[in-house]
């Protein structure tokens, strides 16, 4: 019985580690800027490799005043 409980514990912890979501921090660089009368459009680029599955991408170094449009 003790071996069975240890086996179940091992299987459950390995399943939790297999589904861990990867967080990747990305610092992009400005590649193009277009200036308008009432604002500007900044295009940033960065190449990165992603692992298969779900990943969280965290973009750093961006302005806190970004208009999502």
Predicted model as a PDB file, atoms N, CA, C, CB and O in Angstrom, pLDDT in the B-factor column:
MODEL        1                                                                  
ATOM      1  N   UNK A   1       0.826  -1.189   0.000  1.00 68.00           N  
ATOM      2  CA  UNK A   1       0.000   0.000   0.000  1.00 68.00           C  
ATOM      3  C   UNK A   1       0.877   1.263   0.000  1.00 68.00           C  
ATOM      4  CB  UNK A   1      -0.944  -0.007   1.216  1.00 68.00           C  
ATOM      5  O   UNK A   1       0.558   2.254  -0.657  1.00 68.00           O  
ATOM      6  N   UNK A   2       1.984   1.205   0.747  1.00 72.00           N  
ATOM      7  CA  UNK A   2       2.870   2.355   0.831  1.00 72.00           C  
ATOM      8  C   UNK A   2       3.523   2.633  -0.525  1.00 72.00           C  
ATOM      9  CB  UNK A   2       3.942   2.127   1.905  1.00 72.00           C  
ATOM     10  O   UNK A   2       3.694   3.792  -0.904  1.00 72.00           O  
ATOM     11  N   UNK A   3       3.885   1.583  -1.249  1.00 72.00           N  
ATOM     12  CA  UNK A   3       4.488   1.752  -2.568  1.00 72.00           C  
ATOM     13  C   UNK A   3       3.497   2.387  -3.546  1.00 72.00           C  
ATOM     14  CB  UNK A   3       4.973   0.399  -3.110  1.00 72.00           C  
ATOM     15  O   UNK A   3       3.877   3.205  -4.384  1.00 72.00           O  
ATOM     16  N   UNK A   4       2.241   2.009  -3.431  1.00 70.00           N  
ATOM     17  CA  UNK A   4       1.212   2.568  -4.307  1.00 70.00           C  
ATOM     18  C   UNK A   4       1.012   4.054  -4.043  1.00 70.00           C  
ATOM     19  CB  UNK A   4      -0.109   1.822  -4.120  1.00 70.00           C  
ATOM     20  O   UNK A   4       0.869   4.832  -4.986  1.00 70.00           O  
ATOM     21  N   UNK A   5       1.000   4.459  -2.775  1.00 73.00           N  
ATOM     22  CA  UNK A   5       0.820   5.877  -2.457  1.00 73.00           C  
ATOM     23  C   UNK A   5       2.035   6.700  -2.905  1.00 73.00           C  
ATOM     24  CB  UNK A   5       0.583   6.060  -0.945  1.00 73.00           C  
ATOM     25  O   UNK A   5       1.872   7.833  -3.358  1.00 73.00           O  
ATOM     26  N   UNK A   6       3.233   6.155  -2.786  1.00 70.00           N  
ATOM     27  CA  UNK A   6       4.436   6.850  -3.251  1.00 70.00           C  
ATOM     28  C   UNK A   6       4.402   6.973  -4.768  1.00 70.00           C  
ATOM     29  CB  UNK A   6       5.719   6.106  -2.796  1.00 70.00           C  
ATOM     30  O   UNK A   6       4.774   8.016  -5.307  1.00 70.00           O  
ATOM     31  N   UNK A   7       3.971   5.946  -5.454  1.00 65.00           N  
ATOM     32  CA  UNK A   7       3.860   5.973  -6.904  1.00 65.00           C  
ATOM     33  C   UNK A   7       2.840   7.025  -7.359  1.00 65.00           C  
ATOM     34  CB  UNK A   7       3.467   4.586  -7.429  1.00 65.00           C  
ATOM     35  O   UNK A   7       3.107   7.781  -8.294  1.00 65.00           O  
ATOM     36  N   UNK A   8       1.689   7.075  -6.711  1.00 67.00           N  
ATOM     37  CA  UNK A   8       0.669   8.071  -7.052  1.00 67.00           C  
ATOM     38  C   UNK A   8       1.165   9.494  -6.788  1.00 67.00           C  
ATOM     39  CB  UNK A   8      -0.615   7.809  -6.256  1.00 67.00           C  
ATOM     40  O   UNK A   8       0.872  10.407  -7.560  1.00 67.00           O  
ATOM     41  N   UNK A   9       1.899   9.682  -5.719  1.00 68.00           N  
ATOM     42  CA  UNK A   9       2.464  10.988  -5.409  1.00 68.00           C  
ATOM     43  C   UNK A   9       3.469  11.404  -6.484  1.00 68.00           C  
ATOM     44  CB  UNK A   9       3.133  10.970  -4.024  1.00 68.00           C  
ATOM     45  O   UNK A   9       3.470  12.554  -6.921  1.00 68.00           O  
ATOM     46  N   UNK A  10       4.312  10.483  -6.903  1.00 65.00           N  
ATOM     47  CA  UNK A  10       5.301  10.763  -7.939  1.00 65.00           C  
ATOM     48  C   UNK A  10       4.627  11.118  -9.263  1.00 65.00           C  
ATOM     49  CB  UNK A  10       6.227   9.561  -8.127  1.00 65.00           C  
ATOM     50  O   UNK A  10       5.042  12.066  -9.931  1.00 65.00           O  
ATOM     51  N   UNK A  11       3.609  10.379  -9.643  1.00 68.00           N  
ATOM     52  CA  UNK A  11       2.900  10.635 -10.902  1.00 68.00           C  
ATOM     53  C   UNK A  11       2.199  11.981 -10.867  1.00 68.00           C  
ATOM     54  CB  UNK A  11       1.883   9.524 -11.185  1.00 68.00           C  
ATOM     55  O   UNK A  11       2.233  12.717 -11.853  1.00 68.00           O  
ATOM     56  N   UNK A  12       1.567  12.316  -9.756  1.00 66.00           N  
ATOM     57  CA  UNK A  12       0.841  13.590  -9.680  1.00 66.00           C  
ATOM     58  C   UNK A  12       1.794  14.792  -9.716  1.00 66.00           C  
ATOM     59  CB  UNK A  12      -0.007  13.638  -8.400  1.00 66.00           C  
ATOM     60  O   UNK A  12       1.476  15.804 -10.341  1.00 66.00           O  
ATOM     61  N   UNK A  13       2.939  14.698  -9.067  1.00 64.00           N  
ATOM     62  CA  UNK A  13       3.892  15.816  -9.106  1.00 64.00           C  
ATOM     63  C   UNK A  13       4.536  15.953 -10.484  1.00 64.00           C  
ATOM     64  CB  UNK A  13       4.980  15.625  -8.040  1.00 64.00           C  
ATOM     65  O   UNK A  13       4.808  17.069 -10.927  1.00 64.00           O  
ATOM     66  N   UNK A  14       4.782  14.843 -11.162  1.00 60.00           N  
ATOM     67  CA  UNK A  14       5.368  14.937 -12.508  1.00 60.00           C  
ATOM     68  C   UNK A  14       4.368  15.514 -13.493  1.00 60.00           C  
ATOM     69  CB  UNK A  14       5.843  13.557 -12.991  1.00 60.00           C  
ATOM     70  O   UNK A  14       4.777  16.207 -14.425  1.00 60.00           O  
ATOM     71  N   UNK A  15       3.084  15.262 -13.330  1.00 56.00           N  
ATOM     72  CA  UNK A  15       2.064  15.837 -14.199  1.00 56.00           C  
ATOM     73  C   UNK A  15       1.956  17.342 -13.979  1.00 56.00           C  
ATOM     74  CB  UNK A  15       0.708  15.164 -13.953  1.00 56.00           C  
ATOM     75  O   UNK A  15       1.735  18.087 -14.934  1.00 56.00           O  
ATOM     76  N   UNK A  16       2.106  17.796 -12.754  1.00 53.00           N  
ATOM     77  CA  UNK A  16       2.044  19.226 -12.471  1.00 53.00           C  
ATOM     78  C   UNK A  16       3.225  19.954 -13.101  1.00 53.00           C  
ATOM     79  CB  UNK A  16       2.016  19.473 -10.959  1.00 53.00           C  
ATOM     80  O   UNK A  16       3.063  21.060 -13.617  1.00 53.00           O  
ATOM     81  N   UNK A  17       4.382  19.364 -13.067  1.00 56.00           N  
ATOM     82  CA  UNK A  17       5.563  19.983 -13.653  1.00 56.00           C  
ATOM     83  C   UNK A  17       5.494  19.982 -15.170  1.00 56.00           C  
ATOM     84  CB  UNK A  17       6.820  19.268 -13.190  1.00 56.00           C  
ATOM     85  O   UNK A  17       6.028  20.892 -15.804  1.00 56.00           O  
ATOM     86  N   UNK A  18       4.863  19.002 -15.762  1.00 54.00           N  
ATOM     87  CA  UNK A  18       4.767  18.912 -17.215  1.00 54.00           C  
ATOM     88  C   UNK A  18       3.856  20.000 -17.772  1.00 54.00           C  
ATOM     89  CB  UNK A  18       4.255  17.532 -17.629  1.00 54.00           C  
ATOM     90  O   UNK A  18       4.016  20.391 -18.928  1.00 54.00           O  
ATOM     91  N   UNK A  19       2.905  20.501 -16.983  1.00 58.00           N  
ATOM     92  CA  UNK A  19       1.969  21.502 -17.455  1.00 58.00           C  
ATOM     93  C   UNK A  19       2.330  22.900 -16.970  1.00 58.00           C  
ATOM     94  CB  UNK A  19       0.574  21.150 -17.012  1.00 58.00           C  
ATOM     95  O   UNK A  19       1.474  23.784 -16.952  1.00 58.00           O  
ATOM     96  N   UNK A  20       3.557  23.111 -16.585  1.00 68.00           N  
ATOM     97  CA  UNK A  20       4.001  24.410 -16.116  1.00 68.00           C  
ATOM     98  C   UNK A  20       4.041  25.389 -17.288  1.00 68.00           C  
ATOM     99  CB  UNK A  20       5.387  24.303 -15.438  1.00 68.00           C  
ATOM    100  O   UNK A  20       4.599  25.086 -18.343  1.00 68.00           O  
ATOM    101  N   UNK A  21       3.439  26.577 -17.090  1.00 73.00           N  
ATOM    102  CA  UNK A  21       3.398  27.592 -18.135  1.00 73.00           C  
ATOM    103  C   UNK A  21       4.692  28.402 -18.078  1.00 73.00           C  
ATOM    104  CB  UNK A  21       2.146  28.517 -17.976  1.00 73.00           C  
ATOM    105  O   UNK A  21       5.087  28.893 -17.020  1.00 73.00           O  
ATOM    106  N   UNK A  22       5.337  28.531 -19.222  1.00 75.00           N  
ATOM    107  CA  UNK A  22       6.609  29.218 -19.317  1.00 75.00           C  
ATOM    108  C   UNK A  22       6.361  30.715 -19.494  1.00 75.00           C  
ATOM    109  CB  UNK A  22       7.454  28.654 -20.486  1.00 75.00           C  
ATOM    110  O   UNK A  22       5.556  31.114 -20.335  1.00 75.00           O  
ATOM    111  N   UNK A  23       7.047  31.545 -18.706  1.00 82.00           N  
ATOM    112  CA  UNK A  23       6.972  32.994 -18.875  1.00 82.00           C  
ATOM    113  C   UNK A  23       8.294  33.473 -19.449  1.00 82.00           C  
ATOM    114  CB  UNK A  23       6.653  33.714 -17.525  1.00 82.00           C  
ATOM    115  O   UNK A  23       9.362  33.185 -18.910  1.00 82.00           O  
ATOM    116  N   UNK A  24       8.205  34.211 -20.556  1.00 86.00           N  
ATOM    117  CA  UNK A  24       9.408  34.681 -21.231  1.00 86.00           C  
ATOM    118  C   UNK A  24       9.379  36.200 -21.280  1.00 86.00           C  
ATOM    119  CB  UNK A  24       9.523  34.080 -22.659  1.00 86.00           C  
ATOM    120  O   UNK A  24       8.398  36.795 -21.726  1.00 86.00           O  
ATOM    121  N   UNK A  25      10.456  36.824 -20.822  1.00 90.00           N  
ATOM    122  CA  UNK A  25      10.572  38.281 -20.833  1.00 90.00           C  
ATOM    123  C   UNK A  25      11.208  38.713 -22.145  1.00 90.00           C  
ATOM    124  CB  UNK A  25      11.405  38.790 -19.620  1.00 90.00           C  
ATOM    125  O   UNK A  25      12.263  38.210 -22.531  1.00 90.00           O  
ATOM    126  N   UNK A  26      10.548  39.663 -22.833  1.00 90.00           N  
ATOM    127  CA  UNK A  26      11.007  40.103 -24.145  1.00 90.00           C  
ATOM    128  C   UNK A  26      11.257  41.604 -24.114  1.00 90.00           C  
ATOM    129  CB  UNK A  26       9.977  39.742 -25.245  1.00 90.00           C  
ATOM    130  O   UNK A  26      10.383  42.373 -23.715  1.00 90.00           O  
ATOM    131  N   UNK A  27      12.432  42.017 -24.528  1.00 91.00           N  
ATOM    132  CA  UNK A  27      12.765  43.429 -24.648  1.00 91.00           C  
ATOM    133  C   UNK A  27      12.987  43.706 -26.133  1.00 91.00           C  
ATOM    134  CB  UNK A  27      14.036  43.808 -23.785  1.00 91.00           C  
ATOM    135  O   UNK A  27      14.012  43.327 -26.700  1.00 91.00           O  
ATOM    136  N   UNK A  28      12.009  44.374 -26.754  1.00 90.00           N  
ATOM    137  CA  UNK A  28      12.069  44.632 -28.193  1.00 90.00           C  
ATOM    138  C   UNK A  28      12.811  45.923 -28.491  1.00 90.00           C  
ATOM    139  CB  UNK A  28      10.665  44.691 -28.782  1.00 90.00           C  
ATOM    140  O   UNK A  28      13.094  46.722 -27.598  1.00 90.00           O  
ATOM    141  N   UNK A  29      13.121  46.109 -29.773  1.00 91.00           N  
ATOM    142  CA  UNK A  29      13.826  47.307 -30.214  1.00 91.00           C  
ATOM    143  C   UNK A  29      12.974  48.024 -31.259  1.00 91.00           C  
ATOM    144  CB  UNK A  29      15.232  46.952 -30.790  1.00 91.00           C  
ATOM    145  O   UNK A  29      12.281  47.386 -32.051  1.00 91.00           O  
ATOM    146  N   UNK A  30      13.031  49.359 -31.252  1.00 92.00           N  
ATOM    147  CA  UNK A  30      12.264  50.168 -32.189  1.00 92.00           C  
ATOM    148  C   UNK A  30      12.838  49.989 -33.594  1.00 92.00           C  
ATOM    149  CB  UNK A  30      12.278  51.666 -31.772  1.00 92.00           C  
ATOM    150  O   UNK A  30      14.042  50.128 -33.807  1.00 92.00           O  
ATOM    151  N   UNK A  31      11.951  49.675 -34.558  1.00 94.00           N  
ATOM    152  CA  UNK A  31      12.415  49.502 -35.928  1.00 94.00           C  
ATOM    153  C   UNK A  31      11.846  50.566 -36.866  1.00 94.00           C  
ATOM    154  CB  UNK A  31      12.042  48.120 -36.428  1.00 94.00           C  
ATOM    155  O   UNK A  31      12.422  50.829 -37.922  1.00 94.00           O  
ATOM    156  N   UNK A  32      10.708  51.188 -36.490  1.00 95.00           N  
ATOM    157  CA  UNK A  32      10.095  52.179 -37.365  1.00 95.00           C  
ATOM    158  C   UNK A  32       9.224  53.112 -36.534  1.00 95.00           C  
ATOM    159  CB  UNK A  32       9.261  51.496 -38.481  1.00 95.00           C  
ATOM    160  O   UNK A  32       8.571  52.675 -35.587  1.00 95.00           O  
ATOM    161  N   UNK A  33       9.213  54.408 -36.889  1.00 95.00           N  
ATOM    162  CA  UNK A  33       8.391  55.395 -36.196  1.00 95.00           C  
ATOM    163  C   UNK A  33       7.684  56.255 -37.237  1.00 95.00           C  
ATOM    164  CB  UNK A  33       9.253  56.274 -35.234  1.00 95.00           C  
ATOM    165  O   UNK A  33       8.310  56.741 -38.179  1.00 95.00           O  
ATOM    166  N   UNK A  34       6.370  56.442 -37.061  1.00 96.00           N  
ATOM    167  CA  UNK A  34       5.593  57.346 -37.894  1.00 96.00           C  
ATOM    168  C   UNK A  34       4.963  58.384 -36.984  1.00 96.00           C  
ATOM    169  CB  UNK A  34       4.510  56.580 -38.720  1.00 96.00           C  
ATOM    170  O   UNK A  34       4.260  58.030 -36.038  1.00 96.00           O  
ATOM    171  N   UNK A  35       5.204  59.671 -37.255  1.00 95.00           N  
ATOM    172  CA  UNK A  35       4.694  60.751 -36.413  1.00 95.00           C  
ATOM    173  C   UNK A  35       3.471  61.379 -37.081  1.00 95.00           C  
ATOM    174  CB  UNK A  35       5.794  61.823 -36.157  1.00 95.00           C  
ATOM    175  O   UNK A  35       3.510  61.737 -38.259  1.00 95.00           O  
ATOM    176  N   UNK A  36       2.376  61.510 -36.309  1.00 94.00           N  
ATOM    177  CA  UNK A  36       1.143  62.137 -36.763  1.00 94.00           C  
ATOM    178  C   UNK A  36       0.945  63.439 -36.001  1.00 94.00           C  
ATOM    179  CB  UNK A  36      -0.073  61.190 -36.571  1.00 94.00           C  
ATOM    180  O   UNK A  36       1.693  63.729 -35.067  1.00 94.00           O  
ATOM    181  N   UNK A  37      -0.057  64.228 -36.386  1.00 94.00           N  
ATOM    182  CA  UNK A  37      -0.345  65.486 -35.704  1.00 94.00           C  
ATOM    183  C   UNK A  37      -0.790  65.266 -34.262  1.00 94.00           C  
ATOM    184  CB  UNK A  37      -1.413  66.254 -36.459  1.00 94.00           C  
ATOM    185  O   UNK A  37      -0.503  66.086 -33.391  1.00 94.00           O  
ATOM    186  N   UNK A  38      -1.487  64.168 -34.010  1.00 88.00           N  
ATOM    187  CA  UNK A  38      -2.014  63.917 -32.667  1.00 88.00           C  
ATOM    188  C   UNK A  38      -1.415  62.671 -32.006  1.00 88.00           C  
ATOM    189  CB  UNK A  38      -3.516  63.776 -32.732  1.00 88.00           C  
ATOM    190  O   UNK A  38      -2.069  62.061 -31.160  1.00 88.00           O  
ATOM    191  N   UNK A  39      -0.231  62.292 -32.357  1.00 86.00           N  
ATOM    192  CA  UNK A  39       0.406  61.128 -31.741  1.00 86.00           C  
ATOM    193  C   UNK A  39       1.479  60.538 -32.636  1.00 86.00           C  
ATOM    194  CB  UNK A  39      -0.632  60.069 -31.417  1.00 86.00           C  
ATOM    195  O   UNK A  39       1.981  61.192 -33.550  1.00 86.00           O  
ATOM    196  N   UNK A  40       1.817  59.303 -32.359  1.00 88.00           N  
ATOM    197  CA  UNK A  40       2.840  58.619 -33.145  1.00 88.00           C  
ATOM    198  C   UNK A  40       2.572  57.118 -33.140  1.00 88.00           C  
ATOM    199  CB  UNK A  40       4.255  58.922 -32.592  1.00 88.00           C  
ATOM    200  O   UNK A  40       1.907  56.592 -32.248  1.00 88.00           O  
ATOM    201  N   UNK A  41       3.095  56.454 -34.140  1.00 90.00           N  
ATOM    202  CA  UNK A  41       3.014  54.999 -34.222  1.00 90.00           C  
ATOM    203  C   UNK A  41       4.429  54.464 -34.197  1.00 90.00           C  
ATOM    204  CB  UNK A  41       2.251  54.528 -35.507  1.00 90.00           C  
ATOM    205  O   UNK A  41       5.257  54.814 -35.038  1.00 90.00           O  
ATOM    206  N   UNK A  42       4.698  53.604 -33.215  1.00 90.00           N  
ATOM    207  CA  UNK A  42       6.035  53.036 -33.061  1.00 90.00           C  
ATOM    208  C   UNK A  42       5.947  51.531 -33.291  1.00 90.00           C  
ATOM    209  CB  UNK A  42       6.630  53.355 -31.647  1.00 90.00           C  
ATOM    210  O   UNK A  42       5.148  50.844 -32.655  1.00 90.00           O  
ATOM    211  N   UNK A  43       6.756  51.033 -34.187  1.00 92.00           N  
ATOM    212  CA  UNK A  43       6.794  49.596 -34.472  1.00 92.00           C  
ATOM    213  C   UNK A  43       8.063  49.038 -33.847  1.00 92.00           C  
ATOM    214  CB  UNK A  43       6.745  49.307 -36.022  1.00 92.00           C  
ATOM    215  O   UNK A  43       9.169  49.509 -34.111  1.00 92.00           O  
ATOM    216  N   UNK A  44       7.877  48.023 -33.014  1.00 92.00           N  
ATOM    217  CA  UNK A  44       8.992  47.379 -32.325  1.00 92.00           C  
ATOM    218  C   UNK A  44       9.076  45.938 -32.798  1.00 92.00           C  
ATOM    219  CB  UNK A  44       8.824  47.450 -30.773  1.00 92.00           C  
ATOM    220  O   UNK A  44       8.050  45.322 -33.086  1.00 92.00           O  
ATOM    221  N   UNK A  45      10.282  45.392 -32.883  1.00 92.00           N  
ATOM    222  CA  UNK A  45      10.488  44.023 -33.350  1.00 92.00           C  
ATOM    223  C   UNK A  45      11.469  43.283 -32.453  1.00 92.00           C  
ATOM    224  CB  UNK A  45      10.992  44.021 -34.794  1.00 92.00           C  
ATOM    225  O   UNK A  45      12.387  43.867 -31.878  1.00 92.00           O  
ATOM    226  N   UNK A  46      11.245  41.989 -32.354  1.00 92.00           N  
ATOM    227  CA  UNK A  46      12.167  41.108 -31.627  1.00 92.00           C  
ATOM    228  C   UNK A  46      11.864  39.680 -32.049  1.00 92.00           C  
ATOM    229  CB  UNK A  46      12.032  41.281 -30.064  1.00 92.00           C  
ATOM    230  O   UNK A  46      10.708  39.258 -32.022  1.00 92.00           O  
ATOM    231  N   UNK A  47      12.873  38.942 -32.432  1.00 92.00           N  
ATOM    232  CA  UNK A  47      12.708  37.514 -32.738  1.00 92.00           C  
ATOM    233  C   UNK A  47      12.996  36.710 -31.487  1.00 92.00           C  
ATOM    234  CB  UNK A  47      13.643  37.068 -33.905  1.00 92.00           C  
ATOM    235  O   UNK A  47      13.925  37.012 -30.738  1.00 92.00           O  
ATOM    236  N   UNK A  48      12.191  35.687 -31.269  1.00 89.00           N  
ATOM    237  CA  UNK A  48      12.392  34.829 -30.108  1.00 89.00           C  
ATOM    238  C   UNK A  48      11.925  33.417 -30.428  1.00 89.00           C  
ATOM    239  CB  UNK A  48      11.643  35.383 -28.877  1.00 89.00           C  
ATOM    240  O   UNK A  48      11.097  33.219 -31.317  1.00 89.00           O  
ATOM    241  N   UNK A  49      12.442  32.462 -29.723  1.00 87.00           N  
ATOM    242  CA  UNK A  49      12.032  31.068 -29.879  1.00 87.00           C  
ATOM    243  C   UNK A  49      11.028  30.730 -28.786  1.00 87.00           C  
ATOM    244  CB  UNK A  49      13.260  30.108 -29.823  1.00 87.00           C  
ATOM    245  O   UNK A  49      11.220  31.085 -27.623  1.00 87.00           O  
ATOM    246  N   UNK A  50       9.955  30.041 -29.166  1.00 83.00           N  
ATOM    247  CA  UNK A  50       8.937  29.623 -28.214  1.00 83.00           C  
ATOM    248  C   UNK A  50       8.885  28.111 -28.162  1.00 83.00           C  
ATOM    249  CB  UNK A  50       7.560  30.200 -28.585  1.00 83.00           C  
ATOM    250  O   UNK A  50       9.081  27.433 -29.170  1.00 83.00           O  
ATOM    251  N   UNK A  51       8.619  27.592 -26.981  1.00 78.00           N  
ATOM    252  CA  UNK A  51       8.466  26.155 -26.827  1.00 78.00           C  
ATOM    253  C   UNK A  51       7.035  25.769 -27.171  1.00 78.00           C  
ATOM    254  CB  UNK A  51       8.831  25.707 -25.389  1.00 78.00           C  
ATOM    255  O   UNK A  51       6.134  26.606 -27.124  1.00 78.00           O  
ATOM    256  N   UNK A  52       6.828  24.527 -27.509  1.00 80.00           N  
ATOM    257  CA  UNK A  52       5.504  24.032 -27.839  1.00 80.00           C  
ATOM    258  C   UNK A  52       4.623  24.093 -26.597  1.00 80.00           C  
ATOM    259  CB  UNK A  52       5.574  22.590 -28.396  1.00 80.00           C  
ATOM    260  O   UNK A  52       5.055  23.720 -25.507  1.00 80.00           O  
ATOM    261  N   UNK A  53       3.403  24.558 -26.761  1.00 78.00           N  
ATOM    262  CA  UNK A  53       2.476  24.642 -25.634  1.00 78.00           C  
ATOM    263  C   UNK A  53       2.114  26.089 -25.331  1.00 78.00           C  
ATOM    264  CB  UNK A  53       3.080  23.980 -24.393  1.00 78.00           C  
ATOM    265  O   UNK A  53       2.185  26.953 -26.206  1.00 78.00           O  
ATOM    266  N   UNK A  54       1.731  26.343 -24.103  1.00 82.00           N  
ATOM    267  CA  UNK A  54       1.306  27.673 -23.682  1.00 82.00           C  
ATOM    268  C   UNK A  54       2.477  28.446 -23.105  1.00 82.00           C  
ATOM    269  CB  UNK A  54       0.174  27.581 -22.655  1.00 82.00           C  
ATOM    270  O   UNK A  54       3.228  27.932 -22.275  1.00 82.00           O  
ATOM    271  N   UNK A  55       2.627  29.687 -23.552  1.00 83.00           N  
ATOM    272  CA  UNK A  55       3.687  30.559 -23.050  1.00 83.00           C  
ATOM    273  C   UNK A  55       3.097  31.923 -22.721  1.00 83.00           C  
ATOM    274  CB  UNK A  55       4.840  30.692 -24.085  1.00 83.00           C  
ATOM    275  O   UNK A  55       2.197  32.401 -23.411  1.00 83.00           O  
ATOM    276  N   UNK A  56       3.603  32.539 -21.676  1.00 89.00           N  
ATOM    277  CA  UNK A  56       3.245  33.916 -21.340  1.00 89.00           C  
ATOM    278  C   UNK A  56       4.404  34.800 -21.772  1.00 89.00           C  
ATOM    279  CB  UNK A  56       2.935  34.084 -19.802  1.00 89.00           C  
ATOM    280  O   UNK A  56       5.548  34.575 -21.378  1.00 89.00           O  
ATOM    281  N   UNK A  57       4.101  35.809 -22.586  1.00 90.00           N  
ATOM    282  CA  UNK A  57       5.130  36.731 -23.052  1.00 90.00           C  
ATOM    283  C   UNK A  57       4.995  38.031 -22.277  1.00 90.00           C  
ATOM    284  CB  UNK A  57       5.017  36.979 -24.587  1.00 90.00           C  
ATOM    285  O   UNK A  57       3.913  38.615 -22.215  1.00 90.00           O  
ATOM    286  N   UNK A  58       6.096  38.484 -21.687  1.00 90.00           N  
ATOM    287  CA  UNK A  58       6.112  39.713 -20.900  1.00 90.00           C  
ATOM    288  C   UNK A  58       7.007  40.710 -21.630  1.00 90.00           C  
ATOM    289  CB  UNK A  58       6.618  39.455 -19.425  1.00 90.00           C  
ATOM    290  O   UNK A  58       8.225  40.539 -21.694  1.00 90.00           O  
ATOM    291  N   UNK A  59       6.383  41.761 -22.183  1.00 89.00           N  
ATOM    292  CA  UNK A  59       7.121  42.782 -22.916  1.00 89.00           C  
ATOM    293  C   UNK A  59       7.565  43.860 -21.945  1.00 89.00           C  
ATOM    294  CB  UNK A  59       6.261  43.386 -24.057  1.00 89.00           C  
ATOM    295  O   UNK A  59       6.743  44.439 -21.234  1.00 89.00           O  
ATOM    296  N   UNK A  60       8.864  44.132 -21.911  1.00 89.00           N  
ATOM    297  CA  UNK A  60       9.418  45.115 -20.985  1.00 89.00           C  
ATOM    298  C   UNK A  60       9.924  46.325 -21.754  1.00 89.00           C  
ATOM    299  CB  UNK A  60      10.551  44.498 -20.144  1.00 89.00           C  
ATOM    300  O   UNK A  60      10.197  46.247 -22.952  1.00 89.00           O  
ATOM    301  N   UNK A  61      10.045  47.435 -21.054  1.00 87.00           N  
ATOM    302  CA  UNK A  61      10.584  48.644 -21.649  1.00 87.00           C  
ATOM    303  C   UNK A  61       9.589  49.405 -22.503  1.00 87.00           C  
ATOM    304  CB  UNK A  61      11.765  48.306 -22.464  1.00 87.00           C  
ATOM    305  O   UNK A  61       9.995  50.234 -23.317  1.00 87.00           O  
ATOM    306  N   UNK A  62       8.279  49.146 -22.340  1.00 86.00           N  
ATOM    307  CA  UNK A  62       7.269  49.855 -23.118  1.00 86.00           C  
ATOM    308  C   UNK A  62       6.718  51.032 -22.327  1.00 86.00           C  
ATOM    309  CB  UNK A  62       6.134  48.906 -23.521  1.00 86.00           C  
ATOM    310  O   UNK A  62       6.775  51.049 -21.098  1.00 86.00           O  
ATOM    311  N   UNK A  63       6.186  52.012 -23.041  1.00 85.00           N  
ATOM    312  CA  UNK A  63       5.617  53.196 -22.413  1.00 85.00           C  
ATOM    313  C   UNK A  63       4.318  52.848 -21.672  1.00 85.00           C  
ATOM    314  CB  UNK A  63       5.358  54.287 -23.467  1.00 85.00           C  
ATOM    315  O   UNK A  63       3.539  52.027 -22.156  1.00 85.00           O  
ATOM    316  N   UNK A  64       4.080  53.455 -20.520  1.00 87.00           N  
ATOM    317  CA  UNK A  64       2.818  53.229 -19.810  1.00 87.00           C  
ATOM    318  C   UNK A  64       1.652  53.980 -20.448  1.00 87.00           C  
ATOM    319  CB  UNK A  64       2.958  53.646 -18.355  1.00 87.00           C  
ATOM    320  O   UNK A  64       0.512  53.813 -20.014  1.00 87.00           O  
ATOM    321  N   UNK A  65       1.908  54.803 -21.468  1.00 84.00           N  
ATOM    322  CA  UNK A  65       0.873  55.611 -22.108  1.00 84.00           C  
ATOM    323  C   UNK A  65       0.443  55.051 -23.450  1.00 84.00           C  
ATOM    324  CB  UNK A  65       1.358  57.022 -22.286  1.00 84.00           C  
ATOM    325  O   UNK A  65      -0.012  55.811 -24.306  1.00 84.00           O  
ATOM    326  N   UNK A  66       0.569  53.752 -23.664  1.00 84.00           N  
ATOM    327  CA  UNK A  66       0.234  53.121 -24.936  1.00 84.00           C  
ATOM    328  C   UNK A  66      -1.277  53.155 -25.141  1.00 84.00           C  
ATOM    329  CB  UNK A  66       0.759  51.664 -24.987  1.00 84.00           C  
ATOM    330  O   UNK A  66      -2.045  52.819 -24.240  1.00 84.00           O  
ATOM    331  N   UNK A  67      -1.697  53.571 -26.354  1.00 80.00           N  
ATOM    332  CA  UNK A  67      -3.091  53.518 -26.769  1.00 80.00           C  
ATOM    333  C   UNK A  67      -3.275  52.196 -27.533  1.00 80.00           C  
ATOM    334  CB  UNK A  67      -3.488  54.778 -27.660  1.00 80.00           C  
ATOM    335  O   UNK A  67      -2.604  51.974 -28.541  1.00 80.00           O  
ATOM    336  N   UNK A  68      -4.152  51.340 -27.078  1.00 75.00           N  
ATOM    337  CA  UNK A  68      -4.283  49.993 -27.650  1.00 75.00           C  
ATOM    338  C   UNK A  68      -4.847  49.984 -29.052  1.00 75.00           C  
ATOM    339  CB  UNK A  68      -5.151  49.152 -26.775  1.00 75.00           C  
ATOM    340  O   UNK A  68      -4.831  48.939 -29.702  1.00 75.00           O  
ATOM    341  N   UNK A  69      -5.341  51.094 -29.542  1.00 70.00           N  
ATOM    342  CA  UNK A  69      -5.850  51.147 -30.920  1.00 70.00           C  
ATOM    343  C   UNK A  69      -4.678  51.066 -31.874  1.00 70.00           C  
ATOM    344  CB  UNK A  69      -6.679  52.444 -31.176  1.00 70.00           C  
ATOM    345  O   UNK A  69      -4.869  51.092 -33.090  1.00 70.00           O  
TER     346      UNK A  69                                                      
ENDMDL                                                                          
END                                                                             
